[in-house]
Amino acid sequence: MLSGVGPDEGLQKLNIAVVTNLPEVARNVIDHISFGPIPFRTRLSLTYDFLSGLISGTLEMLRWRFFGTGPYASMQYSSTALVRSMDPALPYYLDGNAGSPVNEHASVTGAPDLGLLWAPQAVFGHGFPKPSSSSDGVTFSAVALEPESRGRITLKSSRIWDTPLIDPNYLSMESDLNVLVRGVRLLRLPHTDPVASKLGLKPSNIDPSSPWWQGVADPNRVSD
C-alpha cells in the first residue's frame, strides 16, 4: 500500500499517490483463534512441570544442548487432534443437544475446522496467578482452524518505518465463537476414563478465581 497499490480512499488520506486502486488489498486478514489454555491438575512426577525448577530445568537444557534429546527437543504442544465441529459422532454434548449452530466454512469440504492441542505441563493464561511449583498438570486447548471472521490492515502513515494498524476482527462471526464453544465442551473428555485414571486428575477449588477452575468446571452444567 505504501507503493500506491490498495484502496484509493485510504491511500489518498495519507497523501500516497494511487498507482492501482484495489479495494480488497489488506481486507482479508485470517488468523487461527483460540480461547487459551485449560490446565488440569495431575499427580506429581507425571508431567514436564519439573522443568520450572532451576536445577532440573538447567540440566535438561544442557541435555538438549549437547545431545539433542529430552523434553526441550520437542514442542510445547506436542500432540494435536484435528476434528470437525459439525461431526455428529463426537460427544460435544452428553444429552445429544446439537448446541449452538456452526457454519460449514472449511477450505475443502469435510476438512477439519477445529484443532485440539495437548501439552504435558501446566500452561496458564494471563490474569491468573501461577500455582505453587508442587502443582503438576497437563494442558488442553482448542483452536478454530477455518474462521469466517475477516480482519483488515490499514496504514498509520506514509512512512515506511511506522507499523501498520492491524484489526484482526476476531469472533465477529458468531459461528467462530460456537466452534470454540464446541471445542471447550469436547475437552471435558479428560474427566472420563481411561484418560482420567491414567493422568490421576485431581479435584480442585471450583472458585472461578482459581487458576485450575477451567479444568475442573463441568461444561455440562454451564450454558453456552
KAUR-V405633 format. One record per residue. N is the residue number from 1. RES is the residue in one letter. OMEGA is omega in whole degrees, -180 to 180 (999 if undefined). BURIAL is I if it has 9 or more other ideal C-beta (glycine too) atoms within 8 Angstrom, else O. D_LAST is the distance of its C-alpha to the last C-alpha in Angstrom with 2 decimals. Layout:
{{N/RES/OMEGA/BURIAL/D_LAST} {N/RES/OMEGA/BURIAL/D_LAST}}
This chain:
{{1/M/177/I/41.08} {2/L/179/O/43.67} {3/S/176/O/46.18} {4/G/179/I/45.58} {5/V/-178/O/43.25} {6/G/180/I/40.05} {7/P/-173/I/39.01} {8/D/-178/I/42.21} {9/E/-179/O/40.70} {10/G/-180/I/39.21} {11/L/-179/I/42.34} {12/Q/179/I/44.73} {13/K/-179/O/43.07} {14/L/179/I/43.98} {15/N/175/O/47.45} {16/I/-179/I/46.84} {17/A/-178/O/49.10} {18/V/176/I/47.15} {19/V/178/O/48.40} {20/T/179/O/45.87} {21/N/178/O/43.21} {22/L/-174/O/40.08} {23/P/-175/O/37.10} {24/E/178/O/34.51} {25/V/179/I/35.72} {26/A/180/I/33.03} {27/R/-177/I/30.47} {28/N/-178/O/28.49} {29/V/-179/I/27.11} {30/I/180/O/24.61} {31/D/173/O/23.09} {32/H/-178/O/20.81} {33/I/177/I/17.57} {34/S/177/I/16.19} {35/F/179/O/13.83} {36/G/-175/O/16.76} {37/P/172/I/18.05} {38/I/-178/I/16.68} {39/P/176/I/19.88} {40/F/178/I/20.81} {41/R/178/I/24.03} {42/T/175/I/26.80} {43/R/-176/O/30.40} {44/L/175/O/32.96} {45/S/180/O/35.01} {46/L/-172/O/32.55} {47/T/179/I/31.09} {48/Y/-178/O/32.45} {49/D/178/I/31.75} {50/F/180/I/35.50} {51/L/179/I/35.92} {52/S/177/O/35.03} {53/G/-176/O/38.36} {54/L/-176/O/41.26} {55/I/-178/O/43.72} {56/S/179/I/41.51} {57/G/179/I/39.72} {58/T/179/O/43.12} {59/L/179/O/44.61} {60/E/177/I/41.82} {61/M/177/I/42.16} {62/L/177/O/45.90} {63/R/179/I/45.30} {64/W/-176/I/43.26} {65/R/-173/O/45.78} {66/F/-177/O/48.81} {67/F/179/O/47.62} {68/G/-179/O/44.40} {69/T/178/O/42.62} {70/G/-176/O/40.12} {71/P/-177/O/36.51} {72/Y/178/I/37.25} {73/A/-179/O/38.32} {74/S/178/O/34.76} {75/M/180/O/31.65} {76/Q/174/O/29.14} {77/Y/-169/I/26.35} {78/S/-179/O/28.73} {79/S/-180/O/26.66} {80/T/173/O/24.15} {81/A/179/O/22.65} {82/L/-176/O/22.01} {83/V/176/I/19.82} {84/R/180/I/18.42} {85/S/-179/I/14.74} {86/M/-177/O/16.05} {87/D/-178/O/18.14} {88/P/-179/O/17.86} {89/A/-178/O/19.76} {90/L/-174/O/17.15} {91/P/178/O/15.14} {92/Y/180/O/11.57} {93/Y/-177/I/10.80} {94/L/-177/O/13.72} {95/D/180/O/13.92} {96/G/179/O/14.50} {97/N/180/O/11.57} {98/A/178/O/11.63} {99/G/179/I/7.96} {100/S/-174/I/7.53} {101/P/173/O/11.18} {102/V/-177/I/12.97} {103/N/173/O/16.62} {104/E/-175/O/19.61} {105/H/-180/O/20.93} {106/A/180/I/22.80} {107/S/175/O/26.31} {108/V/-178/O/27.66} {109/T/179/O/26.42} {110/G/-179/O/24.69} {111/A/178/I/24.49} {112/P/177/I/21.69} {113/D/-178/I/19.03} {114/L/178/I/17.21} {115/G/178/I/19.20} {116/L/-175/I/18.69} {117/L/-180/I/21.11} {118/W/177/I/22.87} {119/A/-178/I/25.28} {120/P/177/O/27.74} {121/Q/-179/I/27.43} {122/A/178/I/25.16} {123/V/-176/I/23.85} {124/F/178/O/22.35} {125/G/180/O/20.80} {126/H/176/O/22.32} {127/G/179/O/22.02} {128/F/175/O/22.37} {129/P/178/O/25.87} {130/K/178/O/27.10} {131/P/-180/O/27.83} {132/S/-177/O/31.38} {133/S/-180/O/33.07} {134/S/-180/O/33.25} {135/S/179/I/29.49} {136/D/180/I/28.95} {137/G/171/I/25.75} {138/V/-175/I/24.19} {139/T/175/I/21.45} {140/F/177/I/18.86} {141/S/179/I/17.05} {142/A/-178/I/15.50} {143/V/174/I/16.97} {144/A/-173/I/16.45} {145/L/-175/I/20.04} {146/E/-177/I/20.43} {147/P/175/I/18.59} {148/E/-177/I/19.48} {149/S/180/I/19.60} {150/R/179/I/23.25} {151/G/-179/I/24.93} {152/R/177/I/28.55} {153/I/176/I/31.49} {154/T/180/I/34.18} {155/L/175/I/37.40} {156/K/-179/O/38.01} {157/S/178/O/41.73} {158/S/179/O/44.51} {159/R/-178/O/45.24} {160/I/-177/O/44.49} {161/W/-180/O/43.80} {162/D/179/O/40.97} {163/T/179/O/37.46} {164/P/176/I/35.46} {165/L/-177/O/32.41} {166/I/176/O/29.27} {167/D/-177/I/26.13} {168/P/177/O/23.55} {169/N/-178/I/21.20} {170/Y/172/I/18.16} {171/L/175/O/14.88} {172/S/175/O/16.88} {173/M/-176/I/15.67} {174/E/-178/O/12.12} {175/S/179/I/12.58} {176/D/178/I/13.20} {177/L/-179/I/9.90} {178/N/176/I/8.29} {179/V/179/I/11.09} {180/L/177/I/10.36} {181/V/178/I/6.79} {182/R/177/I/8.94} {183/G/178/I/11.53} {184/V/-178/I/9.93} {185/R/179/I/9.35} {186/L/-179/I/12.86} {187/L/173/I/14.27} {188/R/-176/I/14.04} {189/L/176/O/17.25} {190/P/178/I/19.55} {191/H/-176/O/19.05} {192/T/177/O/20.86} {193/D/10/O/24.52} {194/P/-176/O/26.51} {195/V/-175/I/24.66} {196/A/-178/I/24.09} {197/S/-179/O/27.77} {198/K/180/O/29.13} {199/L/-178/I/27.29} {200/G/-177/O/27.97} {201/L/-177/I/24.55} {202/K/172/O/24.98} {203/P/180/O/22.96} {204/S/178/I/22.61} {205/N/-179/O/21.98} {206/I/175/O/18.40} {207/D/-179/O/19.13} {208/P/178/O/16.57} {209/S/179/O/19.80} {210/S/178/I/20.79} {211/P/-180/I/20.81} {212/W/-172/I/19.79} {213/W/-177/I/16.73} {214/Q/-178/O/14.23} {215/G/-177/I/16.29} {216/V/179/I/16.59} {217/A/-180/I/13.22} {218/D/-178/O/12.02} {219/P/180/O/8.53} {220/N/175/I/9.32} {221/R/180/O/9.72} {222/V/-180/O/6.61} {223/S/177/O/3.78} {224/D/999/O/0.00}}
